Amino acid sequence: MSERHINIDLLRHGDTGERSYRGQLDDSLSPLGWTQLRAAIFGRAWERVVTSPLRRCADFAHELAAARRIPIRVDARLAEYHFGHWQGVPIETLAEEQGDALGRFWSDPVNCPPPGGEPFAAFRRRLCDALDEVAIQAQSHRVLVITHGGAIRLLRCENEGRDFGEMASMDVPHASLHPLSWTRSAAGLARV
């Protein structure tokens, strides 16, 4: 397959009012989160939207698709990383009780997952496979992918050739947009 760059915009969901690793817990957006997302897309246009199935992404994606009369597709592979036993635990508690493990995870997420957490290789594979499919279906359409902070960090590292240990230092605030030039052929190569 020849190399083909597809421009995709990644959008992180808005605020949920929760202050812990939410992972695959299915939180709703807070009123602030709705406001953040509506402001983030103001004046921008897409022809398709693809979303994580979790409500903090999907609820807004459905509103956007209905308001703009554009196709929407829900893709379970775009869900956030599963943080295992850390899901729902306040970050301060984790830092106090498991600070060393937390530090190891953020410096080397490939080899030091949280207890009971999703294997990093599986997380990477499902996200890259999802973006490959978006790229195949996009053709010349402008596509918005609504997903999560961890997913965006991984996809940016993958796309930019960065070490996954850099994920923790990447700024991905709520309702932030991240343009990506995704190369399908490169994305389909060997995975961790």
GISULPE-V469866 format. One record per residue. N is the residue number from 0. SS is DSSP state (helix for helix, strand for strand, loop for the rest). D_LAST is the distance of its C-alpha to the last C-alpha in Angstrom with 1 decimal. Layout:
BEGIN
[[N	SS	D_LAST] [N	SS	D_LAST]]
END
This chain:
BEGIN
[[0	loop	21.3] [1	loop	22.7] [2	loop	21.0] [3	loop	22.5] [4	strand	22.2] [5	strand	23.0] [6	strand	24.3] [7	strand	23.3] [8	strand	24.6] [9	strand	22.6] [10	strand	25.0] [11	strand	24.4] [12	loop	26.8] [13	loop	29.9] [14	loop	31.1] [15	loop	31.5] [16	loop	33.6] [17	loop	31.1] [18	loop	30.0] [19	strand	27.1] [20	loop	23.5] [21	loop	24.3] [22	loop	20.9] [23	loop	21.9] [24	loop	25.6] [25	loop	27.7] [26	loop	29.8] [27	loop	32.3] [28	loop	32.9] [29	loop	35.6] [30	helix	38.5] [31	helix	37.0] [32	helix	33.7] [33	helix	35.6] [34	helix	37.6] [35	helix	34.5] [36	helix	32.9] [37	helix	36.2] [38	helix	36.7] [39	helix	33.2] [40	helix	33.9] [41	loop	37.5] [42	loop	38.5] [43	loop	35.2] [44	loop	34.8] [45	loop	32.2] [46	loop	32.7] [47	strand	30.1] [48	strand	28.2] [49	strand	25.0] [50	strand	24.5] [51	loop	22.7] [52	loop	25.0] [53	loop	25.6] [54	helix	29.2] [55	helix	28.6] [56	helix	27.0] [57	helix	28.7] [58	helix	32.2] [59	helix	32.3] [60	helix	30.6] [61	helix	33.3] [62	helix	36.0] [63	helix	34.8] [64	helix	34.5] [65	helix	38.0] [66	helix	39.6] [67	helix	38.4] [68	loop	38.6] [69	loop	35.1] [70	strand	32.8] [71	strand	30.2] [72	strand	27.3] [73	strand	25.6] [74	loop	21.9] [75	helix	20.6] [76	helix	16.9] [77	helix	18.1] [78	loop	19.1] [79	loop	18.2] [80	loop	15.7] [81	loop	17.4] [82	loop	18.5] [83	helix	19.8] [84	helix	23.0] [85	helix	22.9] [86	loop	23.6] [87	loop	27.2] [88	loop	27.8] [89	strand	29.4] [90	helix	27.4] [91	helix	30.4] [92	helix	30.5] [93	helix	26.8] [94	helix	27.5] [95	helix	30.7] [96	helix	29.6] [97	helix	25.9] [98	helix	25.7] [99	helix	23.8] [100	helix	21.1] [101	helix	21.0] [102	helix	20.8] [103	helix	17.9] [104	helix	15.9] [105	helix	16.7] [106	helix	16.1] [107	loop	12.8] [108	loop	11.5] [109	loop	8.1] [110	loop	10.3] [111	loop	13.6] [112	loop	13.8] [113	loop	17.4] [114	loop	19.3] [115	loop	18.8] [116	loop	16.2] [117	loop	13.6] [118	loop	10.2] [119	helix	8.1] [120	helix	5.3] [121	helix	8.7] [122	helix	10.1] [123	helix	7.8] [124	helix	8.2] [125	helix	11.9] [126	helix	12.7] [127	helix	11.5] [128	helix	13.3] [129	helix	16.2] [130	helix	16.6] [131	helix	16.5] [132	helix	19.3] [133	helix	21.1] [134	helix	21.1] [135	helix	22.5] [136	helix	25.2] [137	helix	26.0] [138	loop	27.6] [139	loop	30.1] [140	loop	30.2] [141	loop	29.4] [142	strand	26.9] [143	strand	26.5] [144	strand	23.4] [145	strand	24.3] [146	strand	21.6] [147	loop	20.8] [148	helix	20.2] [149	helix	16.8] [150	helix	15.7] [151	helix	17.5] [152	helix	16.0] [153	helix	12.4] [154	helix	13.6] [155	helix	15.7] [156	helix	13.1] [157	helix	11.0] [158	helix	14.5] [159	helix	15.9] [160	loop	13.3] [161	loop	13.6] [162	loop	11.8] [163	helix	10.8] [164	helix	13.6] [165	helix	16.0] [166	helix	15.7] [167	helix	18.6] [168	helix	20.9] [169	loop	20.5] [170	loop	23.8] [171	loop	23.3] [172	loop	26.7] [173	loop	28.0] [174	loop	28.9] [175	loop	27.3] [176	strand	26.5] [177	strand	23.6] [178	strand	24.1] [179	strand	21.0] [180	strand	21.2] [181	strand	18.3] [182	strand	17.7] [183	helix	17.0] [184	helix	16.3] [185	helix	13.7] [186	helix	12.0] [187	loop	11.9] [188	loop	10.1] [189	loop	6.9] [190	loop	3.8] [191	loop	0.0]]
END
